[in-house]
Amino acid sequence: MNSGLEVYTSSELVEELTRRGTWVGVVIASVDEARPPITTHHRRFELRFNTETLDIAHVRLLLEGVLTQLPQIEDAAP
């Protein structure tokens, strides 16, 4: 069953989410579309968050917490 979301680009979906005034969160998305076949070699990313609900200090704390949970590059699967 399709939700209809597959017809939108990643950028359009991120834009729709981040423009909502009640949204609290961070999106890290590949600048390049990840349409099939999906590759894992994305090199350019953008960070999006709602500046009305989060300030840069909170975003930084959130990202620092996420980074401590990620494996080191050498340990990560290709």
C-alpha positions, 0 to 999 in steps of 0.5 A: 500500500502506497502512502503517496509520499513516494512522489515527493522529493526528500527536499519537499518532505523536509521542507513540509516538516520543518515549516510546521510551527509545532515541529521540534526536531532535527533533520540531517538529510543528504543533499543528493536524492537517494532514489533507488538504487540507494547508495551509502556514499552520500557526502553532502548533508544539510541540517534543518531545525525549527528556530522557533522551537530550538536554538543553536545551543540545544541543537548542538547538545542534541548532536553531541549526544547523538555523536557519542552513540555512533560507532567510530568510522573504523568500527562502522559497517561499510 
